[in-house]
Amino acid sequence: MSIKDSCYGTTPGAKGDKGGEDPQITREETGAPEMITETPRRTRILKTITAVATLFLLAVSLTHVLVVFLHVAPANSVSQRYNKQINAWVYPLFEQNWRLFAPNPESVNYRISARTMRTSADGTQQVSDWFDLSAVDESAVRHSVFPSHTEQNMLRRAWSSYLELHGGDDQPHSRRAWMMQQYLSNISAQRVAAHRHGSFEDIQLRVTVRPVPTSAGGAGSRPAAAPAPDNIRYLPWWKATWKVAPYAG
């Protein structure tokens, strides 16, 4: 080793004057240009996807606000012209209820149960026991620190709307009544499937109407009336499609 080599920090056998780096290795061999080019390309793709998704969500949000506004606004030529499309979007998921600060007190309790039916391999029909759907809702509320208001009232609201549109007749006479029947059937089928194993093809609901007893008054007042007997209503068997079937009306 010479004095010049020791002063400049070179070692014997080192190639070039850059600390042993082989000058014959070029950038093309290391692939650096490809990496530098690939990174901006991926960035542009991600930015494009983000922009498209943002525009799509913004369009859906604006459409939803506009449709709901036309639904709650007084009758006008636009809402009357597109009444069918507005109702198809709003009902039954985005229904508006203005009785928030003055609700109607419930005078009866509804207990909704469901049973399912399936066809076995030999062609026989097997019917399950009744499953209490209302008890599932009550258990979810009691055992949850932050119970969901939507899940708590979903089944009850679906039944109230069904009763309002059908009355004592279980045949849908309008598109909205048919949609509510599908909605009630889908909710019930999904909840049964979530708590019971095995497949099924049809589902039937049983609704027990239990009047709320009146409270007894003070001294000297009229005694509370005897509670009325429960009223049980059986709905027809429905196909458990779990989705909206075509309207046949």
ChimeraX commands (.cxc) that place a marker at each C-alpha (Angstrom):
marker #1 position 0.00,0.00,0.00 radius 0.5
marker #1 position 1.42,3.37,-0.96 radius 0.5
marker #1 position 1.42,6.55,1.12 radius 0.5
marker #1 position -1.05,8.09,-1.36 radius 0.5
marker #1 position -3.47,5.22,-0.95 radius 0.5
marker #1 position -3.46,5.43,2.84 radius 0.5
marker #1 position -4.03,9.17,2.79 radius 0.5
marker #1 position -7.10,8.98,0.57 radius 0.5
marker #1 position -8.66,5.95,2.26 radius 0.5
marker #1 position -8.43,3.51,-0.63 radius 0.5
marker #1 position -7.80,-0.16,-0.19 radius 0.5
marker #1 position -5.92,-2.55,-2.33 radius 0.5
marker #1 position -8.13,-4.18,-4.91 radius 0.5
marker #1 position -10.70,-1.34,-4.84 radius 0.5
marker #1 position -12.01,-0.49,-8.28 radius 0.5
marker #1 position -12.45,3.12,-9.16 radius 0.5
marker #1 position -12.33,5.93,-6.65 radius 0.5
marker #1 position -15.80,5.56,-5.02 radius 0.5
marker #1 position -15.15,3.21,-2.16 radius 0.5
marker #1 position -15.13,-0.09,-4.03 radius 0.5
marker #1 position -18.15,0.59,-6.21 radius 0.5
marker #1 position -17.83,-1.11,-9.56 radius 0.5
marker #1 position -18.09,1.58,-12.26 radius 0.5
marker #1 position -19.33,-1.04,-14.72 radius 0.5
marker #1 position -22.66,-1.44,-12.85 radius 0.5
marker #1 position -25.09,1.01,-14.44 radius 0.5
marker #1 position -28.47,2.29,-13.28 radius 0.5
marker #1 position -30.19,0.22,-15.89 radius 0.5
marker #1 position -28.83,-2.96,-14.24 radius 0.5
marker #1 position -30.10,-1.93,-10.79 radius 0.5
marker #1 position -33.60,-1.14,-12.10 radius 0.5
marker #1 position -33.75,2.30,-10.48 radius 0.5
marker #1 position -35.40,4.06,-13.45 radius 0.5
marker #1 position -38.24,1.49,-13.51 radius 0.5
marker #1 position -38.95,1.98,-9.79 radius 0.5
marker #1 position -38.96,5.73,-10.17 radius 0.5
marker #1 position -41.36,5.48,-13.12 radius 0.5
marker #1 position -43.65,2.91,-11.46 radius 0.5
marker #1 position -44.30,4.97,-8.31 radius 0.5
marker #1 position -45.88,7.99,-10.09 radius 0.5
marker #1 position -47.94,5.63,-12.22 radius 0.5
marker #1 position -49.45,3.93,-9.14 radius 0.5
marker #1 position -50.03,7.30,-7.56 radius 0.5
marker #1 position -51.98,8.48,-10.61 radius 0.5
marker #1 position -54.09,5.31,-10.59 radius 0.5
marker #1 position -54.92,5.71,-6.89 radius 0.5
marker #1 position -55.79,9.36,-7.38 radius 0.5
marker #1 position -58.06,8.48,-10.30 radius 0.5
marker #1 position -59.87,5.78,-8.31 radius 0.5
marker #1 position -60.28,8.12,-5.34 radius 0.5
marker #1 position -61.65,10.89,-7.53 radius 0.5
marker #1 position -64.15,8.57,-9.25 radius 0.5
marker #1 position -65.33,7.13,-5.90 radius 0.5
marker #1 position -65.69,10.62,-4.44 radius 0.5
marker #1 position -67.74,11.84,-7.39 radius 0.5
marker #1 position -69.95,8.73,-7.23 radius 0.5
marker #1 position -70.65,9.12,-3.50 radius 0.5
marker #1 position -71.29,12.83,-3.95 radius 0.5
marker #1 position -73.77,12.13,-6.76 radius 0.5
marker #1 position -75.59,9.49,-4.69 radius 0.5
marker #1 position -75.76,11.82,-1.67 radius 0.5
marker #1 position -77.14,14.71,-3.70 radius 0.5
marker #1 position -79.66,12.41,-5.37 radius 0.5
marker #1 position -80.80,11.08,-1.99 radius 0.5
marker #1 position -81.22,14.59,-0.56 radius 0.5
marker #1 position -83.17,15.71,-3.62 radius 0.5
marker #1 position -85.48,12.67,-3.62 radius 0.5
marker #1 position -86.18,12.95,0.13 radius 0.5
marker #1 position -86.87,16.67,-0.29 radius 0.5
marker #1 position -89.40,15.95,-3.04 radius 0.5
marker #1 position -90.98,13.30,-0.82 radius 0.5
marker #1 position -91.50,15.56,2.21 radius 0.5
marker #1 position -92.27,18.72,0.25 radius 0.5
marker #1 position -95.85,19.73,-0.52 radius 0.5
marker #1 position -97.37,18.24,-3.64 radius 0.5
marker #1 position -95.93,19.77,-6.80 radius 0.5
marker #1 position -95.66,18.94,-10.47 radius 0.5
marker #1 position -92.21,17.35,-10.14 radius 0.5
marker #1 position -93.09,15.08,-7.23 radius 0.5
marker #1 position -96.35,14.06,-8.88 radius 0.5
marker #1 position -94.62,13.27,-12.16 radius 0.5
marker #1 position -91.94,11.12,-10.53 radius 0.5
marker #1 position -94.08,9.79,-7.71 radius 0.5
marker #1 position -93.40,6.15,-8.60 radius 0.5
marker #1 position -89.62,6.59,-8.62 radius 0.5
marker #1 position -89.66,8.62,-5.40 radius 0.5
marker #1 position -91.70,6.03,-3.52 radius 0.5
marker #1 position -89.47,3.22,-4.79 radius 0.5
marker #1 position -86.43,5.03,-3.35 radius 0.5
marker #1 position -87.93,6.24,-0.07 radius 0.5
marker #1 position -89.96,3.22,1.06 radius 0.5
marker #1 position -89.39,1.32,3.18 radius 0.5
marker #1 position -85.85,2.26,4.32 radius 0.5
marker #1 position -85.98,6.07,4.31 radius 0.5
marker #1 position -89.52,6.66,5.46 radius 0.5
marker #1 position -90.01,9.97,7.27 radius 0.5
marker #1 position -91.96,10.10,10.50 radius 0.5
marker #1 position -92.86,13.50,11.95 radius 0.5
marker #1 position -94.24,12.09,15.23 radius 0.5
marker #1 position -90.86,12.26,16.94 radius 0.5
marker #1 position -91.88,14.83,19.57 radius 0.5
marker #1 position -95.52,13.72,19.86 radius 0.5
marker #1 position -95.54,9.92,19.45 radius 0.5
marker #1 position -98.67,7.88,19.75 radius 0.5
marker #1 position -98.47,5.73,22.89 radius 0.5
marker #1 position -98.66,2.00,22.27 radius 0.5
marker #1 position -101.87,0.45,23.57 radius 0.5
marker #1 position -100.87,-3.12,22.71 radius 0.5
marker #1 position -97.75,-5.25,22.74 radius 0.5
marker #1 position -96.86,-7.30,19.69 radius 0.5
marker #1 position -95.03,-10.59,20.04 radius 0.5
marker #1 position -93.81,-11.77,16.65 radius 0.5
marker #1 position -92.71,-15.37,16.21 radius 0.5
marker #1 position -91.63,-17.26,13.11 radius 0.5
marker #1 position -91.36,-20.83,11.96 radius 0.5
marker #1 position -89.78,-22.22,8.83 radius 0.5
marker #1 position -90.42,-25.08,6.45 radius 0.5
marker #1 position -88.06,-27.05,4.26 radius 0.5
marker #1 position -88.44,-29.98,1.88 radius 0.5
marker #1 position -86.29,-33.00,2.72 radius 0.5
marker #1 position -84.58,-35.28,0.23 radius 0.5
marker #1 position -87.51,-37.73,0.21 radius 0.5
marker #1 position -89.99,-34.94,-0.59 radius 0.5
marker #1 position -91.56,-34.57,2.86 radius 0.5
marker #1 position -92.05,-31.11,4.32 radius 0.5
marker #1 position -90.47,-30.42,7.70 radius 0.5
marker #1 position -91.79,-27.55,9.83 radius 0.5
marker #1 position -89.70,-26.10,12.65 radius 0.5
marker #1 position -90.82,-24.91,16.07 radius 0.5
marker #1 position -91.82,-21.32,16.65 radius 0.5
marker #1 position -88.94,-18.90,17.15 radius 0.5
marker #1 position -89.58,-15.71,19.17 radius 0.5
marker #1 position -88.23,-12.81,17.12 radius 0.5
marker #1 position -89.39,-10.20,19.63 radius 0.5
marker #1 position -87.36,-11.89,22.36 radius 0.5
marker #1 position -84.24,-11.51,20.21 radius 0.5
marker #1 position -84.81,-7.76,19.96 radius 0.5
marker #1 position -85.42,-7.45,23.69 radius 0.5
marker #1 position -82.28,-9.43,24.50 radius 0.5
marker #1 position -80.19,-7.24,22.18 radius 0.5
marker #1 position -81.42,-4.11,23.96 radius 0.5
marker #1 position -80.91,-5.43,27.49 radius 0.5
marker #1 position -77.44,-6.84,26.91 radius 0.5
marker #1 position -75.99,-3.95,24.91 radius 0.5
marker #1 position -74.41,-0.85,26.40 radius 0.5
marker #1 position -75.35,1.16,23.31 radius 0.5
marker #1 position -78.41,-0.56,21.81 radius 0.5
marker #1 position -79.22,0.19,18.21 radius 0.5
marker #1 position -82.42,2.20,17.86 radius 0.5
marker #1 position -82.81,1.01,14.28 radius 0.5
marker #1 position -82.55,-2.69,15.06 radius 0.5
marker #1 position -84.74,-2.25,18.12 radius 0.5
marker #1 position -87.64,-0.84,16.11 radius 0.5
marker #1 position -87.08,-2.42,12.70 radius 0.5
marker #1 position -89.30,-5.47,13.17 radius 0.5
marker #1 position -91.97,-3.58,15.09 radius 0.5
marker #1 position -92.13,-0.80,12.51 radius 0.5
marker #1 position -92.26,-3.31,9.67 radius 0.5
marker #1 position -95.23,-5.06,11.26 radius 0.5
marker #1 position -97.02,-1.76,12.02 radius 0.5
marker #1 position -96.63,-0.66,8.40 radius 0.5
marker #1 position -97.76,-4.07,7.15 radius 0.5
marker #1 position -100.86,-3.91,9.36 radius 0.5
marker #1 position -101.58,-0.39,8.22 radius 0.5
marker #1 position -101.43,-1.33,4.54 radius 0.5
marker #1 position -103.07,-4.76,4.67 radius 0.5
marker #1 position -105.55,-4.53,7.52 radius 0.5
marker #1 position -107.13,-7.94,8.04 radius 0.5
marker #1 position -106.41,-9.04,4.49 radius 0.5
marker #1 position -102.98,-10.53,3.84 radius 0.5
marker #1 position -103.15,-9.90,0.10 radius 0.5
marker #1 position -101.18,-6.85,-1.12 radius 0.5
marker #1 position -103.42,-4.58,-3.18 radius 0.5
marker #1 position -100.78,-1.96,-3.98 radius 0.5
marker #1 position -97.10,-1.85,-4.80 radius 0.5
marker #1 position -96.28,-0.29,-1.45 radius 0.5
marker #1 position -98.19,-3.02,0.40 radius 0.5
marker #1 position -96.31,-5.65,-1.58 radius 0.5
marker #1 position -92.97,-3.97,-0.80 radius 0.5
marker #1 position -93.79,-3.94,2.91 radius 0.5
marker #1 position -94.72,-7.63,2.77 radius 0.5
marker #1 position -91.34,-8.39,1.17 radius 0.5
marker #1 position -89.61,-6.20,3.75 radius 0.5
marker #1 position -91.24,-7.96,6.70 radius 0.5
marker #1 position -90.52,-11.38,5.22 radius 0.5
marker #1 position -86.85,-10.55,4.57 radius 0.5
marker #1 position -86.25,-9.20,8.08 radius 0.5
marker #1 position -87.81,-12.28,9.66 radius 0.5
marker #1 position -85.94,-14.73,7.43 radius 0.5
marker #1 position -82.59,-13.06,8.06 radius 0.5
marker #1 position -83.05,-13.09,11.82 radius 0.5
marker #1 position -84.11,-16.72,11.90 radius 0.5
marker #1 position -81.11,-17.69,9.75 radius 0.5
marker #1 position -78.77,-15.79,12.07 radius 0.5
marker #1 position -79.87,-17.77,15.14 radius 0.5
marker #1 position -80.74,-21.16,13.67 radius 0.5
marker #1 position -78.66,-23.51,11.60 radius 0.5
marker #1 position -79.94,-25.21,8.48 radius 0.5
marker #1 position -81.61,-24.01,5.32 radius 0.5
marker #1 position -85.30,-23.37,4.78 radius 0.5
marker #1 position -87.54,-22.42,1.89 radius 0.5
marker #1 position -90.66,-20.89,3.43 radius 0.5
marker #1 position -91.42,-18.83,6.50 radius 0.5
marker #1 position -94.61,-18.07,8.44 radius 0.5
marker #1 position -95.18,-15.41,11.09 radius 0.5
marker #1 position -97.40,-15.53,14.13 radius 0.5
marker #1 position -98.31,-12.23,15.77 radius 0.5
marker #1 position -99.67,-12.23,19.31 radius 0.5
marker #1 position -101.47,-9.00,20.20 radius 0.5
marker #1 position -101.49,-8.41,23.94 radius 0.5
marker #1 position -103.36,-5.29,25.15 radius 0.5
marker #1 position -101.51,-3.12,27.64 radius 0.5
marker #1 position -103.42,-3.24,30.95 radius 0.5
marker #1 position -104.62,0.07,32.33 radius 0.5
marker #1 position -103.11,1.18,35.61 radius 0.5
marker #1 position -105.28,1.33,38.69 radius 0.5
marker #1 position -106.19,4.82,39.90 radius 0.5
marker #1 position -105.99,6.25,43.38 radius 0.5
marker #1 position -108.32,5.67,46.28 radius 0.5
marker #1 position -111.98,5.96,45.39 radius 0.5
marker #1 position -111.37,5.69,41.67 radius 0.5
marker #1 position -112.81,3.10,39.38 radius 0.5
marker #1 position -110.91,-0.21,39.53 radius 0.5
marker #1 position -108.82,-1.20,36.56 radius 0.5
marker #1 position -110.62,-3.21,33.93 radius 0.5
marker #1 position -109.76,-6.84,33.45 radius 0.5
marker #1 position -107.14,-7.33,30.74 radius 0.5
marker #1 position -108.48,-8.37,27.38 radius 0.5
marker #1 position -107.46,-11.78,26.06 radius 0.5
marker #1 position -104.60,-12.11,23.64 radius 0.5
marker #1 position -105.36,-12.09,19.95 radius 0.5
marker #1 position -103.24,-14.40,17.78 radius 0.5
marker #1 position -102.94,-13.87,14.05 radius 0.5
marker #1 position -101.24,-16.27,11.65 radius 0.5
marker #1 position -99.83,-14.86,8.45 radius 0.5
marker #1 position -99.63,-16.99,5.30 radius 0.5
marker #1 position -96.54,-18.93,4.30 radius 0.5
marker #1 position -94.08,-16.84,2.29 radius 0.5
marker #1 position -91.13,-17.87,0.18 radius 0.5
marker #1 position -87.91,-17.00,2.00 radius 0.5
marker #1 position -86.24,-15.25,-0.91 radius 0.5
marker #1 position -84.27,-12.75,1.24 radius 0.5
marker #1 position -84.61,-10.27,-1.57 radius 0.5
marker #1 position -87.34,-8.31,-3.32 radius 0.5
marker #1 position -89.20,-10.50,-5.79 radius 0.5
marker #1 position -90.86,-9.07,-8.91 radius 0.5
marker #1 position -94.17,-7.36,-8.27 radius 0.5
marker #1 position -97.02,-9.33,-9.83 radius 0.5
marker #1 position -99.76,-6.80,-9.22 radius 0.5
marker link #1:1,2 radius 0.2
marker link #1:2,3 radius 0.2
marker link #1:3,4 radius 0.2
marker link #1:4,5 radius 0.2
marker link #1:5,6 radius 0.2
marker link #1:6,7 radius 0.2
marker link #1:7,8 radius 0.2
marker link #1:8,9 radius 0.2
marker link #1:9,10 radius 0.2
marker link #1:10,11 radius 0.2
marker link #1:11,12 radius 0.2
marker link #1:12,13 radius 0.2
marker link #1:13,14 radius 0.2
marker link #1:14,15 radius 0.2
marker link #1:15,16 radius 0.2
marker link #1:16,17 radius 0.2
marker link #1:17,18 radius 0.2
marker link #1:18,19 radius 0.2
marker link #1:19,20 radius 0.2
marker link #1:20,21 radius 0.2
marker link #1:21,22 radius 0.2
marker link #1:22,23 radius 0.2
marker link #1:23,24 radius 0.2
marker link #1:24,25 radius 0.2
marker link #1:25,26 radius 0.2
marker link #1:26,27 radius 0.2
marker link #1:27,28 radius 0.2
marker link #1:28,29 radius 0.2
marker link #1:29,30 radius 0.2
marker link #1:30,31 radius 0.2
marker link #1:31,32 radius 0.2
marker link #1:32,33 radius 0.2
marker link #1:33,34 radius 0.2
marker link #1:34,35 radius 0.2
marker link #1:35,36 radius 0.2
marker link #1:36,37 radius 0.2
marker link #1:37,38 radius 0.2
marker link #1:38,39 radius 0.2
marker link #1:39,40 radius 0.2
marker link #1:40,41 radius 0.2
marker link #1:41,42 radius 0.2
marker link #1:42,43 radius 0.2
marker link #1:43,44 radius 0.2
marker link #1:44,45 radius 0.2
marker link #1:45,46 radius 0.2
marker link #1:46,47 radius 0.2
marker link #1:47,48 radius 0.2
marker link #1:48,49 radius 0.2
marker link #1:49,50 radius 0.2
marker link #1:50,51 radius 0.2
marker link #1:51,52 radius 0.2
marker link #1:52,53 radius 0.2
marker link #1:53,54 radius 0.2
marker link #1:54,55 radius 0.2
marker link #1:55,56 radius 0.2
marker link #1:56,57 radius 0.2
marker link #1:57,58 radius 0.2
marker link #1:58,59 radius 0.2
marker link #1:59,60 radius 0.2
marker link #1:60,61 radius 0.2
marker link #1:61,62 radius 0.2
marker link #1:62,63 radius 0.2
marker link #1:63,64 radius 0.2
marker link #1:64,65 radius 0.2
marker link #1:65,66 radius 0.2
marker link #1:66,67 radius 0.2
marker link #1:67,68 radius 0.2
marker link #1:68,69 radius 0.2
marker link #1:69,70 radius 0.2
marker link #1:70,71 radius 0.2
marker link #1:71,72 radius 0.2
marker link #1:72,73 radius 0.2
marker link #1:73,74 radius 0.2
marker link #1:74,75 radius 0.2
marker link #1:75,76 radius 0.2
marker link #1:76,77 radius 0.2
marker link #1:77,78 radius 0.2
marker link #1:78,79 radius 0.2
marker link #1:79,80 radius 0.2
marker link #1:80,81 radius 0.2
marker link #1:81,82 radius 0.2
marker link #1:82,83 radius 0.2
marker link #1:83,84 radius 0.2
marker link #1:84,85 radius 0.2
marker link #1:85,86 radius 0.2
marker link #1:86,87 radius 0.2
marker link #1:87,88 radius 0.2
marker link #1:88,89 radius 0.2
marker link #1:89,90 radius 0.2
marker link #1:90,91 radius 0.2
marker link #1:91,92 radius 0.2
marker link #1:92,93 radius 0.2
marker link #1:93,94 radius 0.2
marker link #1:94,95 radius 0.2
marker link #1:95,96 radius 0.2
marker link #1:96,97 radius 0.2
marker link #1:97,98 radius 0.2
marker link #1:98,99 radius 0.2
marker link #1:99,100 radius 0.2
marker link #1:100,101 radius 0.2
marker link #1:101,102 radius 0.2
marker link #1:102,103 radius 0.2
marker link #1:103,104 radius 0.2
marker link #1:104,105 radius 0.2
marker link #1:105,106 radius 0.2
marker link #1:106,107 radius 0.2
marker link #1:107,108 radius 0.2
marker link #1:108,109 radius 0.2
marker link #1:109,110 radius 0.2
marker link #1:110,111 radius 0.2
marker link #1:111,112 radius 0.2
marker link #1:112,113 radius 0.2
marker link #1:113,114 radius 0.2
marker link #1:114,115 radius 0.2
marker link #1:115,116 radius 0.2
marker link #1:116,117 radius 0.2
marker link #1:117,118 radius 0.2
marker link #1:118,119 radius 0.2
marker link #1:119,120 radius 0.2
marker link #1:120,121 radius 0.2
marker link #1:121,122 radius 0.2
marker link #1:122,123 radius 0.2
marker link #1:123,124 radius 0.2
marker link #1:124,125 radius 0.2
marker link #1:125,126 radius 0.2
marker link #1:126,127 radius 0.2
marker link #1:127,128 radius 0.2
marker link #1:128,129 radius 0.2
marker link #1:129,130 radius 0.2
marker link #1:130,131 radius 0.2
marker link #1:131,132 radius 0.2
marker link #1:132,133 radius 0.2
marker link #1:133,134 radius 0.2
marker link #1:134,135 radius 0.2
marker link #1:135,136 radius 0.2
marker link #1:136,137 radius 0.2
marker link #1:137,138 radius 0.2
marker link #1:138,139 radius 0.2
marker link #1:139,140 radius 0.2
marker link #1:140,141 radius 0.2
marker link #1:141,142 radius 0.2
marker link #1:142,143 radius 0.2
marker link #1:143,144 radius 0.2
marker link #1:144,145 radius 0.2
marker link #1:145,146 radius 0.2
marker link #1:146,147 radius 0.2
marker link #1:147,148 radius 0.2
marker link #1:148,149 radius 0.2
marker link #1:149,150 radius 0.2
marker link #1:150,151 radius 0.2
marker link #1:151,152 radius 0.2
marker link #1:152,153 radius 0.2
marker link #1:153,154 radius 0.2
marker link #1:154,155 radius 0.2
marker link #1:155,156 radius 0.2
marker link #1:156,157 radius 0.2
marker link #1:157,158 radius 0.2
marker link #1:158,159 radius 0.2
marker link #1:159,160 radius 0.2
marker link #1:160,161 radius 0.2
marker link #1:161,162 radius 0.2
marker link #1:162,163 radius 0.2
marker link #1:163,164 radius 0.2
marker link #1:164,165 radius 0.2
marker link #1:165,166 radius 0.2
marker link #1:166,167 radius 0.2
marker link #1:167,168 radius 0.2
marker link #1:168,169 radius 0.2
marker link #1:169,170 radius 0.2
marker link #1:170,171 radius 0.2
marker link #1:171,172 radius 0.2
marker link #1:172,173 radius 0.2
marker link #1:173,174 radius 0.2
marker link #1:174,175 radius 0.2
marker link #1:175,176 radius 0.2
marker link #1:176,177 radius 0.2
marker link #1:177,178 radius 0.2
marker link #1:178,179 radius 0.2
marker link #1:179,180 radius 0.2
marker link #1:180,181 radius 0.2
marker link #1:181,182 radius 0.2
marker link #1:182,183 radius 0.2
marker link #1:183,184 radius 0.2
marker link #1:184,185 radius 0.2
marker link #1:185,186 radius 0.2
marker link #1:186,187 radius 0.2
marker link #1:187,188 radius 0.2
marker link #1:188,189 radius 0.2
marker link #1:189,190 radius 0.2
marker link #1:190,191 radius 0.2
marker link #1:191,192 radius 0.2
marker link #1:192,193 radius 0.2
marker link #1:193,194 radius 0.2
marker link #1:194,195 radius 0.2
marker link #1:195,196 radius 0.2
marker link #1:196,197 radius 0.2
marker link #1:197,198 radius 0.2
marker link #1:198,199 radius 0.2
marker link #1:199,200 radius 0.2
marker link #1:200,201 radius 0.2
marker link #1:201,202 radius 0.2
marker link #1:202,203 radius 0.2
marker link #1:203,204 radius 0.2
marker link #1:204,205 radius 0.2
marker link #1:205,206 radius 0.2
marker link #1:206,207 radius 0.2
marker link #1:207,208 radius 0.2
marker link #1:208,209 radius 0.2
marker link #1:209,210 radius 0.2
marker link #1:210,211 radius 0.2
marker link #1:211,212 radius 0.2
marker link #1:212,213 radius 0.2
marker link #1:213,214 radius 0.2
marker link #1:214,215 radius 0.2
marker link #1:215,216 radius 0.2
marker link #1:216,217 radius 0.2
marker link #1:217,218 radius 0.2
marker link #1:218,219 radius 0.2
marker link #1:219,220 radius 0.2
marker link #1:220,221 radius 0.2
marker link #1:221,222 radius 0.2
marker link #1:222,223 radius 0.2
marker link #1:223,224 radius 0.2
marker link #1:224,225 radius 0.2
marker link #1:225,226 radius 0.2
marker link #1:226,227 radius 0.2
marker link #1:227,228 radius 0.2
marker link #1:228,229 radius 0.2
marker link #1:229,230 radius 0.2
marker link #1:230,231 radius 0.2
marker link #1:231,232 radius 0.2
marker link #1:232,233 radius 0.2
marker link #1:233,234 radius 0.2
marker link #1:234,235 radius 0.2
marker link #1:235,236 radius 0.2
marker link #1:236,237 radius 0.2
marker link #1:237,238 radius 0.2
marker link #1:238,239 radius 0.2
marker link #1:239,240 radius 0.2
marker link #1:240,241 radius 0.2
marker link #1:241,242 radius 0.2
marker link #1:242,243 radius 0.2
marker link #1:243,244 radius 0.2
marker link #1:244,245 radius 0.2
marker link #1:245,246 radius 0.2
marker link #1:246,247 radius 0.2
marker link #1:247,248 radius 0.2
marker link #1:248,249 radius 0.2
view
